[in-house]
Amino acid sequence: MIIQLIIVIAAIILGARLGGVGLGVTGGLGLAILVFVFGLEPTSPPIDVMLMIVSVIAAAAAMQAAGGLDYLVLLAERLLRKHPQYVTILSPIIAYLFTFVAGTGHVAYSILPVISEVARETKIRPERPLGISVIASQQAITASPISAATVALLGMLSGFDLSLFDILKVSIPATLTGVIVAALFSMRQGKNLDDDPEYNKRLEAGLIKDEKLEMKSIKNIVYARLSVAIFILSTILIVILGSFSSLRPEFVIDGKTTVLNMPYIIEILMLSTAALILLFTKTNGIEAATGSVFIAGMQAVIAIFGIAWMGDTFLKGNLVEITQNIEGIVTEMPWLFGVALFVMSILLYSQAATVRAIVPLGIALGISPYLLIALFPAVNGYFFIPNYPTVVAAINFDRTGTTRIGKYVLNHSFMQPGMIATVVGLLTGYLLVNLYW
């Protein structure tokens, strides 16, 4: 079992280093070793989770192709330029809302340059709003009703009679509280811009020009608004149907009445949303398939395919030995499972993949499903090592050089807001779970 665990971890580390589809394909390589060398029986691949993610990606990519994301960025820019002195507070809230609506943190790419420039023009250290905005875009993944991570957790907890609303009523206030508290701390992070030596060095060298960022024009603002409206209405409908099972279609099979499950509802509504956006906005489907949302989303699907399948196979093949060794410790200190979620998210670089790989173990160990909901924000740990795409993008967008990786690597611009947001989110989630149940 120990040798198998080493192989699993090695596959994860190797995949994270390769980047892109690397995480998924190395998961497949690890699975091959587990099956053909150690004789473990492969479990079923996570088809439902993958198809739900694909359908959400299709809808979000269609909205992006129709100009919906550009329109949201335009609204964000107007708000930030109207109240530039509050950029450190407003920026993470905007980043949070963008991810909450779209279901993917990669939409943050579109607003990071705006945040950086508004901060620089207002003589506010860009590191402050950029750092917490990246963290907010990650935290919102565990609050979005259509994110891969939330969908995966809902599927894991479906046997406990818990609805989508039960997850959201904890995860939304918990993560949002964590982001706001971290934003308040970020207002004092680092030296003031005028006192930063790197900024002054670049200023003297003429590397920073006093010019305003030109936003990309929207071809058809009416279609852009329509795409956003369709996407948001569909998301609201998913939340309603996920919260009230009595509103879902019912079918009689072999004399038994069954209710349409949430994976099918999400898949049907999101695919329909993509179709309606493309039809009503007269958008070419090829444009949707070539956008940044689609490319990043499909990488996530492949990652979940390989890693989750490998992880499930390892857990099922060694479940008895694992539970015998750690059941007592986890029973006495169940919060340690949150640490495991955080550490695995650092390695997996995906909230959804972490949920699919680790939460089944928590269920097998008998951890309360309510506690698993409270610990959900712990899967947002991939800011810890500063090489995630949104982290790298924020560093590159900051022309002043204040957003950076420190001398010791881990003392980077995202560590403080990330740790504060995660810890506060977990504490808030724990309090809410005890309040509700």
Residue pairs with C-beta under 8 A, 6 or more apart in sequence:
1 318
1 321
1 322
3 38
4 34
4 38
4 40
4 314
4 317
4 318
5 314
7 30
7 33
7 34
8 30
8 34
8 310
8 311
8 314
9 347
10 30
11 26
11 27
11 29
11 30
11 307
11 310
12 23
12 26
12 27
12 30
12 307
12 347
12 348
13 347
14 22
14 26
15 22
15 23
15 24
15 25
15 26
15 27
15 303
15 306
15 307
16 22
16 23
16 347
16 348
16 349
18 25
18 26
20 299
21 299
21 302
21 303
23 302
23 303
23 306
23 307
23 348
23 349
23 350
23 353
24 299
24 301
24 302
24 303
24 304
24 305
24 306
24 307
25 302
25 306
26 306
27 303
27 305
27 306
27 307
27 308
27 309
27 310
27 311
28 305
28 306
28 309
28 310
30 306
30 310
31 42
31 306
31 309
31 310
31 313
34 40
34 42
34 310
34 313
34 314
34 317
35 41
35 42
35 313
38 317
40 313
40 314
40 316
40 317
41 313
41 316
41 317
42 309
42 313
43 309
43 312
43 313
43 316
44 312
45 305
45 308
45 309
46 152
46 304
46 305
46 308
46 309
46 312
46 356
48 155
48 263
49 148
49 151
49 152
49 155
49 263
49 304
49 308
49 352
49 356
50 301
50 304
50 305
51 263
51 267
52 148
52 151
52 263
52 266
52 267
52 270
53 148
53 151
53 297
53 300
53 301
53 304
53 352
54 297
54 298
54 301
55 266
55 267
55 268
55 270
55 271
55 274
56 103
56 104
56 146
56 147
56 148
56 151
56 266
56 270
56 297
57 104
57 293
57 294
57 297
57 298
57 301
58 270
58 271
58 274
58 288
58 294
59 231
59 234
59 270
59 271
59 273
59 274
59 277
60 102
60 103
60 104
60 107
60 231
60 293
60 297
61 274
61 288
61 289
61 291
61 293
61 294
61 297
62 227
62 273
62 274
62 277
62 278
62 283
62 285
62 288
63 69
63 102
63 227
63 228
63 230
63 231
63 277
64 288
64 291
64 292
64 293
64 294
65 278
65 283
65 284
65 285
65 287
65 288
65 291
66 223
66 224
66 226
66 227
66 277
66 278
66 281
66 283
67 218
67 219
67 220
67 221
67 223
67 224
67 227
67 281
68 224
68 225
68 227
68 228
68 231
68 277
69 102
69 107
69 110
69 293
70 110
70 215
70 216
70 218
70 224
71 218
71 221
71 224
71 225
71 227
71 228
72 98
72 101
72 110
72 228
73 110
73 111
73 114
73 215
74 215
74 218
76 94
76 98
76 111
76 114
77 114
77 118
77 215
79 90
79 94
80 87
80 90
80 91
80 94
80 114
80 115
80 118
81 118
83 90
84 118
84 119
84 121
84 122
84 124
85 122
85 124
87 115
87 118
87 119
87 122
87 124
87 129
88 119
88 124
88 128
88 129
88 132
88 183
88 186
88 187
89 180
89 183
89 184
89 187
91 111
91 115
91 119
91 129
91 130
91 132
91 133
91 136
92 129
92 132
92 133
92 135
92 136
92 179
92 180
92 182
92 183
93 136
93 179
93 180
93 183
94 111
94 133
95 108
95 111
95 115
95 133
95 134
95 136
95 137
95 140
96 136
96 137
96 139
96 140
96 143
96 175
96 176
96 179
97 140
98 107
98 108
98 110
98 111
98 137
98 140
99 105
99 107
99 108
99 136
99 137
99 138
99 140
99 141
99 144
99 147
100 140
100 143
100 144
101 144
101 231
101 232
101 235
102 144
102 231
102 293
103 141
103 144
103 145
103 146
103 147
103 148
104 141
104 147
104 293
104 296
104 297
104 300
105 137
105 138
105 140
105 141
105 390
106 292
106 293
106 296
106 297
106 389
106 390
107 137
107 293
108 133
108 134
108 137
108 390
108 393
109 292
109 389
109 390
109 393
111 133
112 130
112 133
112 134
112 390
112 393
112 394
112 397
113 213
113 397
114 213
114 215
115 126
115 129
115 130
115 133
115 397
116 126
116 129
116 130
116 394
116 397
116 398
116 399
116 403
117 212
117 213
118 129
119 125
119 126
119 128
119 129
119 130
120 126
120 193
120 208
120 399
120 400
121 212
123 193
123 194
124 193
125 189
125 190
125 191
125 192
125 193
125 196
125 400
125 402
126 193
126 398
126 400
126 402
126 403
127 189
127 190
127 398
127 402
127 403
127 404
127 413
128 186
128 187
128 189
128 190
129 186
130 394
130 397
130 398
130 403
130 413
131 186
131 189
131 394
131 403
131 413
131 414
131 416
131 417
132 179
132 182
132 183
132 186
132 417
132 421
133 394
134 383
134 390
134 391
134 394
134 414
135 179
135 182
135 380
135 383
135 414
135 417
135 418
135 421
136 179
136 183
136 421
137 390
138 351
138 380
138 382
138 383
138 390
138 418
139 175
139 176
139 178
139 179
139 377
139 380
139 421
139 422
139 425
140 147
140 175
140 179
141 147
141 148
141 149
141 150
141 351
141 380
142 149
142 150
142 171
142 175
142 351
142 376
142 377
142 379
142 380
143 150
143 168
143 171
143 172
143 174
143 175
143 176
144 150
145 164
145 168
145 235
145 238
145 239
145 242
146 235
146 238
146 266
146 270
147 351
147 352
148 300
148 304
148 350
148 351
148 352
149 350
149 351
149 352
149 354
149 355
149 376
149 379
150 164
150 167
150 168
150 171
151 262
151 263
151 266
151 352
152 304
152 352
152 355
152 356
152 359
153 167
153 355
153 359
153 372
153 373
153 376
154 162
154 164
154 167
154 242
154 262
155 262
155 263
156 355
156 356
156 359
156 360
156 363
156 372
157 167
157 369
157 372
157 373
158 261
158 262
160 369
162 369
162 373
163 242
163 243
163 244
163 245
164 238
164 239
164 242
164 243
164 262
165 239
165 242
165 243
166 373
166 436
167 373
167 376
168 239
169 432
169 436
170 373
170 374
170 376
170 429
170 432
170 433
170 436
171 373
171 376
171 377
171 429
173 428
173 432
174 374
174 376
174 377
174 425
174 426
174 428
174 429
174 432
175 377
175 380
175 421
175 425
177 424
177 425
177 428
178 377
178 420
178 421
178 422
178 423
178 424
178 425
178 426
178 428
179 421
179 425
181 420
181 421
181 424
182 416
182 417
182 418
182 420
182 421
182 424
183 417
185 416
185 417
185 420
186 416
186 417
189 413
189 416
189 417
190 196
190 402
190 413
193 199
193 400
193 402
194 200
196 400
196 401
196 402
198 400
198 401
198 402
198 404
199 208
199 400
199 401
199 402
201 401
202 208
202 399
202 400
202 401
207 399
208 399
208 400
218 224
220 281
223 280
223 281
223 282
223 283
224 281
226 277
226 280
226 281
227 277
227 281
227 283
230 273
230 276
230 277
230 280
231 273
231 277
234 269
234 270
234 272
234 273
237 269
238 265
238 266
238 269
238 270
240 247
241 247
241 248
241 262
241 265
242 262
242 265
245 259
248 259
248 260
248 265
249 259
249 260
250 257
250 258
250 259
250 260
251 257
251 258
251 260
252 258
274 288
277 283
278 284
278 285
278 288
288 294
296 389
300 350
300 352
300 353
303 348
303 349
303 350
303 353
304 350
304 352
304 353
304 356
307 348
307 350
307 353
307 356
307 357
308 353
308 356
308 357
311 356
311 357
311 358
312 356
312 357
312 360
315 322
315 360
315 361
315 364
319 364
322 361
322 364
323 364
323 365
326 365
327 365
327 366
329 336
330 336
330 337
330 362
330 365
330 367
331 365
331 366
334 367
334 368
334 371
335 375
337 362
337 365
337 367
337 371
337 372
337 375
338 375
338 378
338 426
339 378
340 358
341 354
341 358
341 375
341 378
341 379
341 381
342 378
342 379
342 381
342 422
343 381
344 354
344 357
344 358
344 379
345 351
345 354
345 378
345 379
345 380
345 381
345 382
346 381
346 382
346 384
346 385
348 354
348 357
348 382
349 382
349 388
350 382
351 379
351 380
351 382
354 379
355 376
355 379
359 372
362 372
363 369
363 372
370 433
370 436
370 437
371 430
371 433
373 429
373 433
374 426
374 429
374 430
374 432
374 433
375 426
375 429
376 429
377 422
377 425
377 426
377 429
378 422
378 426
380 418
380 421
380 422
380 425
381 418
381 422
382 388
383 391
383 414
383 415
383 418
384 410
384 415
384 418
385 409
385 410
386 392
386 395
386 405
386 409
386 410
386 412
386 413
386 414
391 412
391 414
394 403
394 413
394 414
395 403
395 404
395 405
395 413
397 403
398 404
402 413
403 413
404 412
404 413
405 412
405 413
406 412
